[in-house]
């Protein structure tokens, strides 16, 4: 036996040798914000790497045991993520390892992985492409040998207020009546010039960057998470996703999209609700649409759920990590 093994054998193990001062079972025990590199399969079948913050929990079913083996959770994460990409099969494998290494102490395990999914998105009109970052959360739970899977996602978009647009149109109508109302016959060229100048379009509606935060419960699967598919669904439903690369023709197209898709936060929530209800892979969902108002110092918010028995409730928390840039 080496000297190190002698030292290790003689080290105190408080978690195992000392009983808890106050007995009781614990719903979750573990660590969060564990820094870990992860690899994720992209929509083309390749692998991209991202820095993740990982949460690793097990429950504690023995009321008199002082604590769990937290180092074992970390070592399982480190070994698995160094060898395998992040996918549902990998999450289930780690959850099984958590429980096997805590036999007699735990019968439920959880992993949450928060990371940025970075992908290239095309411009609206021009031939350019640009990088977009989407905060994503993957949450796996193993209990009674049943594996459940959830995914969180944040999508940024632009929202133009319908009320503000109507009020702006009224002011433009009044200005038009003031400038052309006395003429028996309106000159088309004059009107076109008026429409193209700042003196004619005297008011514009307010719009703002907005965020849709989602949490979806997926059907049990060992296939790759449908990250890009879900992004496409949400951006397609909202129709005004923010853009990375923008030339003048792209900016004009973006202005047209905003003008054709005026929306309150209630409209945004219903659009996403309708899109998610059509996806059979999604068993349940929670969505919060936040419009970071340019008119007010406060935000306009709507929350929608699928409405299944025992599922997400409107008061549930955000699925994505704090600190994501969305203002």
N, C-alpha and C positions, 0 to 999 in steps of 0.2 A: 504494500500500500504506500502510495506517494505521500510526502509531507502535506501536500495540498489536500488530499483526501482526508487526512487526519484532522486538518483545520476545519474542513467542511463538515465533517461528522460532529465536531464539537461546537459548531455554531448554533446559537439558540434559534428556534423556529417558533416564534410567538403565535403565529396564526394557527399552528397545529397543536402546540403544547399547552396553550392557555385558553381556557374556555371564555366565552363572551361574558362580559359583566352583566349585560341584560340580554336575555334570550329573545329570539324572534326570527322569523323567516324574512328574507329580503326579496323584493320583486326583481331588482337588477343590481348587480355589482360588477365593476370592471373599470374601463378607462375610455376616455374620449379625447379627441383631437390628437390622435397618434399620427405622427408624420410618416408617410409611407409613399414611395413611388409605385404607381400602378400602370399597367398596360391595358388598353381598351381596344377592342376591334372596331374599326371604322366601317362605314357603309360600303366601302370597296373591298372589304376583306383583309385590309392591312391592319397593323397595330400602331396606335399612337400612345405616347407616354404622357402621364400627367402626375402632378404631385397631389396626393390625397390627404385628407384628414379622416381618420378612421375611428369609429366607436366600436368597442368590443365588450359585450356584457354576457354574463350568465346569471341565473337566479341562484339563491342560496336557500335550499330547502331544509337544512339542518339548523334548528334554532340555537343550538349551543356551540356551534363551530364559530371560531373568531373571524375567519375570513377565507377568501378563495385564493387560488394560485394565479395572481395576475401576470407574473412573468411567463407562464405557460401560454396565456392568450397572445402576448406579444410575439413570442417565438413562433407560434403557429402562423400568425399573420406574416411575419418576416419570411419564413420558409416558403409558404404557399405563393405569396405575391412575387417572390423572386423567381419562381419556376413557372407560374401559370398566369395568363391574362385574367382580368376581371370579367366574370360572366356568372350566370346563375349557378352553373355546376361548381365553380370555384367557391362561391359563397356557401353552398350547401356542404361542400367538403370541409371547409373551415369550421362551420357550425357543428358538424359531427365531431371534429377533432376537439373542439372546445368541451363538448359534453363528455367525450371519452376520457379526457384528461381531468375531468371533475366528477368522475363516477362516484355516486353516493352523496354528492353535494348539490348537484344541479340537474334539472331535467328540462331546462329551456335556455336557449342561447340566441343572441342577436348580434348582427354585424350591420353597421351603417358606414358607407363609404361616400364621402363628399369630395367631388373633384370637378375640374373644368373640362368640358368636352369642347375641343377646338376643331373647327372645320371650315372649309372654304365654301363661300356662298356667292352665287353670281350676282352681278349688278342687274338692275331692273331692265335697262335698255342697252347700254354699252356692252362691249365684249369683256369687260374687266371682271375680276373676281377679288374677293377680300376675305380676310380671316374674321370669324365670329366666335365668341366664347359664350358657352352656355353652361351655367352652374347646374350640376346634376347630383342627385343623391340616389344611392342604391341601398335598400334596406332588406335584409333577409332575416327571417326568424324560423327557428326549428324547435318545435314543441310536440311531444308525443309522436315523434317521427314524421310529423307533418311539416312541410316546408312552405312558407308563404313569402311572397316577393312583392316589394313596393318600389316605386321609382318616383323621385322628385325632380322637377325641372322648372327653370325660369326662362321665360321668353319675353324680350323687350319689343315694344311696338309703339306706334304713334297714335294718339287719339285726338280728334278734332271735335269740339263741343257742338252738338246740333243746335242748342239754344243760341250760342254765340254766333253761329253761322246765320241763323234766321235774323238775328238783330243786325248783323253786318249787312245782309242783303237789304233790309229795310232802309238803312242809312244810305246805301248806294242808290236805291230807288228814289229816295227823297232828293239826293244830289242830282240825279238824272233829270228829275222833274224841274229842279231849279235851273239847270243849265240848258235844257232843251224844251221845257214846257211851253214857252211862248212862240215856238216856231210852228208854222202851218205844215211845213214839210221838212222832215228830219233828213239831213245829209248823211248818207251811209259812211262816207269817208271820215266825216267829223266824229261820228259815233265810235268808229273803230279807233281813231286817235284818242278819243276820250277814255275808252276802255283800256287803252294801253298806257295811260298816264296815271301818276299818283293823285292828281287832282280829281279824277273821276272815282277811282276805287278808294273811297275815303275810309273804309273800315275793313278789317279782316277778322275772322274768327280766331279764338285762341285754341292752341293745340299744345300737347305736352308729351314728353316721353312717358310711357306707361309700362307696367310689368304684369305679366300673368304668371303666378306661381301655382304649380300643380303638384298634387300627390296622387298617384294612381296605384291601385292594387291590381297586379297582373295575374292571369291564369298561370298555374304552376308550369314551368317550362325550364329546359336546360339549354335553350337556344340563347343567342346573344340578345341583350336588351334592345328594344326597338327605339333607340334614342333619336336617330335622324327621322324615322317615320313619324314619331310623335311631334318633333319639331315642325315637320312639314304640315302635319294636321293642324297644329295650333296656328302657325303663321298663315296657312291657307284660310282658316276660319276668320282670323282677324283682318287679313288682307293688307295690313300696313306695318309689316315688321321693319325694324330699323335696319339701315343699310351700312355696309362697311365702305366700299369704294363707290364714290358718287361723282360723276361728271354732270355737266349742265343738263344733258338729256335725261339722266337718271333722276336728278333733282326735280325736273319738270314732271316726270312720270310719278314720282313720289307725291308731289303736290296734287296731281290728278287723283291718285289713289285715296288720299286723305279727303279730297272734296267729294268723292263718290262713296266714301265709307264713314260718314259722320257717326260718332257713337258716344253714348254715355257709358259709364262703367257697367251699368245694367245690360246694355247691348253686348258689350264684350263678353260678360259672363255667360249670357245665353248662347252666343255664337260658339263658345268653347264647349258648353254643356251639350249642345246639339251634336257637335263633332265627336265628342268622346262617347256619347250614347250609341253612336253607330259602330264603334270598335268593339267587336266581340271578345277581344283579348283582355279588355279592361273590365274587371269585376266591380270596381268601385273607384270613385275619384272625388277629390276635393280641390277646388280652384279658387284662388283669390286674385281678382283684378284690381290693381291699384293705379289710379291716374294721378300723377304728381302735378297737381294743378298749377298752371301759370297764373291763374286769376286769384287763387286763394293761397294762404300760407298753410292750409291743411290739404289732405288728400281725399279723393273720392274713391270709395272701395265697394266692391260687390264680392260676395262669396256664394258659390254654388256647389252642390254635391249631387251624387247620383240618386241618393235617397233610398238606399237599400237598408233593410232591417239589420241592426247591429253594425252598420258601416260608419263611414266618416260622418262627423257632425260639423255644422257650419262654424262652430267655435274652435275647431281644431287649429293647431299651430302651423307655422310655415314649414314646408318640406325642405327648403334649401337653407344653406348655412347663412348665418349673419355675416354681414360685411360684404356681400356681393354688390357690385356697383350697378345701380339702376336709376340713379338720379341724374 
